[in-house]
Amino acid sequence: MTDARDPLRYLSTKAAWMSFVGGHTQASIAQELEVSQSKVHRLISHAQTRGYVTIRVHGGSDRLLELEAQIKDAFGLDRCTICSGGLPDHIDEQTLIASVGETAGQYLASLLDNKSITRIGAGMGRTMSAAIEAMPDTPRADLKIVAITGSLSRKLSANPLDVVLRLQHKTGGEGYFLPVPYLARSVEEREAFQAYESVQELMALAEGADLFAVGIGSVNDEGNLASTETISGEELNNLRAAGVVGDIAGSFYGIDGNFIETELGRMTVGLPGQTLRGRRVLGIAAGPSKAAAMLGALRSGVLTEIIIDEHLASAVLSGAMQEQRCQS
């Protein structure tokens, strides 16, 4: 019998689908999932034991894998992982955050298992925090976890310091955070912070990360920046008026994916989101309310892989197609 709470359900189902339906070899599956071939064998065996595989892969996975292929091809991603979000008439954002967090946590653990990642640049957000919370303990004393933005904000929950500390606890690695505010009070103060030698050293350490894991911020009232009181309601309205739909590491962009220079953006301490282009960047997000933010992020060219829920995936594709119809 299938079990939606099984942490290996998605990964084992995908491995089985690639093997039995896609005709991939275990070597190519291992490369795609970034695990060892022996783990691929164990995953396929797990899927068969749990009943995820009979003659075909079932449990709604066909639909999710089709969505993955559509988004991966549409936006030129290296990888796209979409997890189940339940019935469309019973969408609960906290449930979606937990679902995406569970999948992302397992994925991060699998990456760390084969030691291909030695340094992680960590972003912020509620879904990022959920991913680290769901991640199983993965001993990696050699791992370096570095915040890519200033780590001090008005509330600890879901900020960069919180993510670094949790990931350090899960892995036993070394955690580094920028001991300055996420947002300075002025452009001049931000420039002063970034002139500190200690801050420059930590930013150089972050720039050398093998993987950047980031949340996708939105300008909704329920978004992380607003809900944690990092910015005021007036500042949020100013961002919307400027055409901003979301942010990556405090760098704001529009629905077309172009980064927009804003006063708040000039006060963000850390690595600008646009400087991550050409690097390996995993974006993690949940909920259809993030559709505009996710669409802009995908168009920015920063993200190389994503983990999102099916409702957000459908909303992103729907938004992109609607724009195409309006333009034609």
Secondary structure as GFF3:
##gff-version 3
##sequence-region A 1 328
A	DSSP	alpha_helix	9	16	.	.	.	ID=ss1
A	DSSP	pi_helix	17	21	.	.	.	ID=ss2
A	DSSP	alpha_helix	26	33	.	.	.	ID=ss3
A	DSSP	alpha_helix	37	50	.	.	.	ID=ss4
A	DSSP	alpha_helix	61	75	.	.	.	ID=ss5
A	DSSP	beta_strand	79	83	.	.	.	ID=ss6
A	DSSP	three_ten_helix	88	90	.	.	.	ID=ss7
A	DSSP	alpha_helix	93	113	.	.	.	ID=ss8
A	DSSP	beta_strand	119	122	.	.	.	ID=ss9
A	DSSP	alpha_helix	126	134	.	.	.	ID=ss10
A	DSSP	beta_strand	144	152	.	.	.	ID=ss11
A	DSSP	alpha_helix	160	171	.	.	.	ID=ss12
A	DSSP	beta_strand	174	181	.	.	.	ID=ss13
A	DSSP	alpha_helix	187	195	.	.	.	ID=ss14
A	DSSP	alpha_helix	197	207	.	.	.	ID=ss15
A	DSSP	beta_strand	211	215	.	.	.	ID=ss16
A	DSSP	beta_strand	217	218	.	.	.	ID=ss17
A	DSSP	alpha_helix	224	227	.	.	.	ID=ss18
A	DSSP	alpha_helix	233	241	.	.	.	ID=ss19
A	DSSP	beta_strand	246	248	.	.	.	ID=ss20
A	DSSP	beta_strand	251	253	.	.	.	ID=ss21
A	DSSP	alpha_helix	263	266	.	.	.	ID=ss22
A	DSSP	three_ten_helix	273	276	.	.	.	ID=ss23
A	DSSP	beta_strand	281	284	.	.	.	ID=ss24
A	DSSP	three_ten_helix	288	290	.	.	.	ID=ss25
A	DSSP	alpha_helix	291	299	.	.	.	ID=ss26
A	DSSP	beta_strand	305	309	.	.	.	ID=ss27
A	DSSP	alpha_helix	310	327	.	.	.	ID=ss28
###
